[in-house]
Amino acid sequence: MPELPEVEGVVRALVPKVEGKTIEKVELSQTIYNSWAEGKQCIVKAIEPNLFEQAMQGMTFSKITRRSKYIYFHLEKNNAEYLFVNHLGMTGAWFVVNDLNEITEEKFRKHTHGVFYLTSGELLVYSDIRRFGEMRFIVKEEEHAPLLQMAPEPFEEDACDFFLRKSELPKYQNKPIKEVIMDGQVISGCGNIYATESLFKMGIHPGRKTSRISKQRKIELFEVIRNILQESIDMGGSTISDYRNINGEAGGMQHRLKMYGKKICPQCGSNTKSMVIGGRTSVYCPQCQH
């Protein structure tokens, strides 16, 4: 699943290509329409597909920003402001092309679920192989409660203090530290990849209870998380499995990962072990992490 650095990379790539442009029309896939007919809500949430298409028509992308792992497309029409929120899920990807055939990887071309025809003649395309992504058209954040429950951005001044306060709450005390730092209500944007890397760098076992980590160690851990997230942003994120920046571009952070997905510890040469924490496979070194 794309984490904060990957989503940041997508936003930075979209801004110069899409900001200021206007939507002529939108076409959603038959898969989305079929899912709604079956009582499900595949990708497009809370608004029926035909109404989504109608609502987006004539909208101008005034600004594109990131909040945690979400992409915020700020829209404007007739002097009124709206918000189009996208979560990439496991395999979501954006493309800005003149023709769908310009999407070179067949797996993305085959799983196109939203085509936004721009008045400039270009196509803004959303593809999602596994269809776990989300697209929401709302007026403001308050219409979707989870958006208001996210922790501050990790680069904000009060983010570390927020993390410390949250980690002291009874609901988190007996949870593994790995699960806590992957919780978007505690730290924004830190998922399995960067939690794994941060805990390895700190020498902390991912299953260690949060209550057994001192305040000073938590402060140091937060700083490591922030630094690794920034390093990944600078490297264009980690291209693992189906993650791509826009137009199929790959990141470079995967070449710098020390523990995620590794069989051998690069520090001591021991075989790594894995365990499931918070529903995710956690790889760690039994010798270096305690």
C-alpha distance (Angstrom), angle and dihedral (degrees) to the residues before:
residue distance angle dihedral
M1 . . .
P2 3.81 . .
E3 3.80 110.4 .
L4 3.79 130.7 -160.2
P5 3.84 97.1 -68.0
E6 3.80 93.3 48.9
V7 3.80 92.8 48.5
E8 3.81 90.2 46.4
G9 3.80 88.7 53.8
V10 3.79 91.8 51.9
V11 3.81 91.4 49.7
R12 3.80 93.3 48.8
A13 3.79 90.0 50.9
L14 3.81 94.2 46.5
V15 3.81 96.8 48.9
P16 3.83 99.0 73.3
K17 3.81 92.6 39.7
V18 3.80 101.1 45.0
E19 3.81 113.1 18.9
G20 3.79 112.3 107.6
K21 3.80 94.1 18.3
T22 3.80 125.6 120.3
I23 3.79 130.3 -132.5
E24 3.79 114.8 -123.8
K25 3.80 95.4 -176.3
V26 3.81 141.8 -26.1
E27 3.78 129.2 -135.2
L28 3.81 119.7 -165.2
S29 3.79 123.6 -161.7
Q30 3.79 124.4 -96.3
T31 3.82 86.4 -119.9
I32 3.80 89.7 65.9
Y33 3.81 92.1 47.6
N34 3.81 91.7 47.8
S35 3.78 92.5 50.6
W36 3.80 91.3 53.3
A37 3.82 90.2 48.2
E38 3.81 87.5 55.3
G39 3.80 92.3 51.8
K40 3.81 94.8 -101.7
Q41 3.79 129.2 112.6
C42 3.77 109.4 -135.9
I43 3.84 112.3 -171.6
V44 3.82 96.4 -38.0
K45 3.80 107.2 77.6
A46 3.81 135.6 -164.3
I47 3.82 95.7 -3.8
E48 3.81 126.1 70.8
P49 3.81 113.8 -107.1
N50 3.81 95.5 -115.5
L51 3.81 90.9 49.9
F52 3.81 89.8 48.0
E53 3.80 90.3 54.0
Q54 3.80 91.4 48.3
A55 3.81 94.4 45.9
M56 3.80 93.7 52.0
Q57 3.81 94.6 50.3
G58 3.80 111.5 109.5
M59 3.81 94.3 9.7
T60 3.81 119.1 140.0
F61 3.80 121.2 -145.3
S62 3.80 99.7 -125.4
K63 3.81 95.5 173.6
I64 3.82 140.3 -7.9
T65 3.80 119.3 -149.6
R66 3.79 140.6 159.7
R67 3.80 128.7 -121.6
S68 3.81 112.8 -174.9
K69 3.83 103.8 -54.5
Y70 3.82 94.7 -19.8
I71 3.79 128.8 98.2
Y72 3.80 113.1 -139.9
F73 3.80 114.6 -154.7
H74 3.80 103.8 -167.9
L75 3.80 109.1 -151.6
E76 3.78 135.4 -163.6
K77 3.78 132.9 -166.8
N78 3.80 129.8 161.9
N79 3.84 90.0 -7.6
A80 3.81 91.2 -57.4
E81 3.80 122.8 117.5
Y82 3.80 127.6 -135.7
L83 3.79 138.0 171.3
F84 3.78 130.0 -130.1
V85 3.81 108.9 -167.2
N86 3.79 123.2 -164.0
H87 3.79 130.8 -172.1
L88 3.80 113.5 -170.7
G89 3.80 94.4 -147.5
M90 3.81 111.1 -166.6
T91 3.80 101.5 -37.0
G92 3.80 110.5 11.9
A93 3.82 117.4 140.2
W94 3.81 137.4 174.7
F95 3.79 128.3 -142.0
V96 3.81 132.2 -174.4
V97 3.80 107.6 -158.7
N98 3.77 142.5 145.2
D99 3.81 92.8 -131.1
L100 3.81 133.2 17.0
N101 3.81 89.7 -121.8
E102 3.80 87.9 69.2
I103 3.82 87.2 73.7
T104 3.79 95.0 93.7
E105 3.82 100.5 -169.0
E106 3.80 108.4 78.5
K107 3.82 93.8 -151.4
F108 3.82 89.9 63.3
R109 3.80 95.1 39.6
K110 3.82 89.8 50.0
H111 3.81 93.0 51.4
T112 3.80 101.1 48.3
H113 3.80 109.0 148.0
G114 3.78 104.8 168.9
V115 3.80 131.1 32.5
F116 3.80 116.0 -173.4
Y117 3.80 108.8 -164.7
L118 3.80 108.2 -150.0
T119 3.79 123.1 -152.3
S120 3.82 86.6 -125.0
G121 3.81 87.7 69.1
E122 3.79 95.6 -108.0
L123 3.79 127.6 118.4
L124 3.79 122.4 -129.1
V125 3.80 102.7 -156.6
Y126 3.79 130.9 -166.8
S127 3.81 116.6 -159.9
D128 3.79 125.6 -178.0
I129 3.79 120.6 177.3
R130 3.81 98.3 -169.7
R131 3.82 95.5 28.2
F132 3.82 96.4 -133.1
G133 3.80 92.1 126.3
E134 3.79 124.8 102.6
M135 3.80 136.6 -139.0
R136 3.80 118.8 -169.7
F137 3.79 129.1 179.9
I138 3.80 110.0 -157.1
V139 3.78 138.9 149.9
K140 3.81 96.7 -128.3
E141 3.81 141.1 -5.7
E142 3.79 93.3 -98.0
E143 3.80 89.7 73.2
H144 3.81 90.9 70.4
A145 3.82 110.5 46.1
P146 3.85 98.1 -159.0
L147 3.81 89.3 64.6
L148 3.81 89.6 62.9
Q149 3.80 94.0 48.3
M150 3.81 96.8 61.2
A151 3.80 119.7 116.9
P152 3.82 118.9 -114.3
E153 3.78 117.3 -80.5
P154 3.84 106.8 -82.5
F155 3.82 90.6 -121.9
E156 3.80 93.2 57.3
E157 3.79 117.9 105.5
D158 3.81 96.3 -116.7
A159 3.82 96.7 42.9
C160 3.81 95.9 97.5
D161 3.81 93.2 48.6
F162 3.80 88.7 48.3
F163 3.83 89.8 52.4
L164 3.81 91.6 49.6
R165 3.81 92.8 49.9
K166 3.79 93.2 46.8
S167 3.81 93.7 47.0
E168 3.81 89.9 56.1
L169 3.81 93.0 58.4
P170 3.83 114.2 109.7
K171 3.84 91.5 -120.1
Y172 3.82 90.2 63.6
Q173 3.80 102.4 34.7
N174 3.80 96.9 86.9
K175 3.78 96.6 36.4
P176 3.82 122.0 101.3
I177 3.81 111.0 -95.1
K178 3.82 89.7 -123.5
E179 3.80 90.9 60.1
V180 3.80 91.8 47.1
I181 3.80 97.2 51.8
M182 3.82 90.2 46.9
D183 3.82 90.0 55.8
G184 3.81 107.8 103.6
Q185 3.79 90.2 -149.8
V186 3.81 88.8 62.0
I187 3.83 102.9 36.0
S188 3.80 121.7 7.1
G189 3.77 119.5 -126.0
C190 3.81 102.0 -1.0
G191 3.80 109.5 129.5
N192 3.78 136.0 165.3
I193 3.81 98.0 -62.7
Y194 3.79 98.9 51.8
A195 3.81 95.3 35.0
T196 3.82 87.8 55.7
E197 3.81 92.1 48.8
S198 3.80 94.5 45.6
L199 3.80 95.3 49.3
F200 3.80 90.9 48.3
K201 3.79 91.5 51.5
M202 3.81 89.8 50.0
G203 3.82 93.5 45.2
I204 3.80 91.0 -124.3
H205 3.81 120.7 145.1
P206 3.83 108.9 -122.9
G207 3.80 91.2 -133.1
R208 3.81 95.1 53.7
K209 3.80 111.0 122.4
T210 3.77 113.8 -109.7
S211 3.81 90.9 -127.4
R212 3.82 88.9 62.7
I213 3.80 94.0 60.9
S214 3.79 118.3 86.9
K215 3.79 123.1 -126.7
Q216 3.80 91.1 -111.8
R217 3.80 91.9 52.0
K218 3.80 89.7 49.4
I219 3.80 90.4 52.5
E220 3.81 90.1 50.3
L221 3.81 90.9 46.5
F222 3.79 91.9 51.6
E223 3.80 90.9 50.9
V224 3.81 90.2 51.0
I225 3.81 90.9 49.8
R226 3.79 90.9 50.4
N227 3.81 92.3 48.2
I228 3.81 93.8 48.1
L229 3.81 91.6 48.0
Q230 3.81 89.5 51.4
E231 3.81 91.9 47.2
S232 3.78 89.9 52.3
I233 3.80 91.9 48.6
D234 3.80 88.5 53.0
M235 3.82 89.7 50.4
G236 3.80 94.5 48.9
G237 3.82 94.9 -106.6
S238 3.80 130.3 -80.4
T239 3.80 118.4 -58.2
I240 3.79 102.4 -150.8
S241 3.80 121.8 155.5
D242 3.82 108.2 -31.6
Y243 3.81 102.9 -9.4
R244 3.80 114.5 125.2
N245 3.77 134.3 165.8
I246 3.81 112.5 -129.0
N247 3.80 117.1 -51.6
G248 3.80 91.7 17.3
E249 3.81 97.5 -65.8
A250 3.82 116.0 157.7
G251 3.80 129.0 -137.1
G252 3.79 126.9 -132.3
M253 3.81 106.4 -140.2
Q254 3.82 92.6 93.9
H255 3.81 88.2 74.8
R256 3.81 90.5 59.2
L257 3.80 99.0 48.5
K258 3.81 111.8 119.6
M259 3.82 104.1 -171.9
Y260 3.81 112.4 7.0
G261 3.80 108.2 106.7
K262 3.82 93.2 -5.8
K263 3.82 125.3 142.0
I264 3.81 95.7 -166.5
C265 3.80 126.7 44.0
P266 3.82 108.5 -118.4
Q267 3.79 89.7 -151.4
C268 3.82 104.0 52.5
G269 3.80 104.6 5.8
S270 3.81 94.5 -120.1
N271 3.79 122.8 140.7
T272 3.78 110.3 -96.7
K273 3.79 122.9 -126.2
S274 3.77 131.8 -148.6
M275 3.78 137.4 -149.9
V276 3.79 134.8 174.3
I277 3.80 114.4 -105.9
G278 3.78 123.0 172.1
G279 3.79 89.5 -8.4
R280 3.81 92.8 -57.5
T281 3.80 129.9 104.7
S282 3.79 109.1 -110.4
V283 3.80 117.8 -157.5
Y284 3.81 117.4 -160.5
C285 3.80 143.7 156.6
P286 3.82 112.1 -108.3
Q287 3.81 90.1 -155.6
C288 3.81 101.2 46.0
Q289 3.81 100.7 34.5
H290 3.79 120.8 64.4
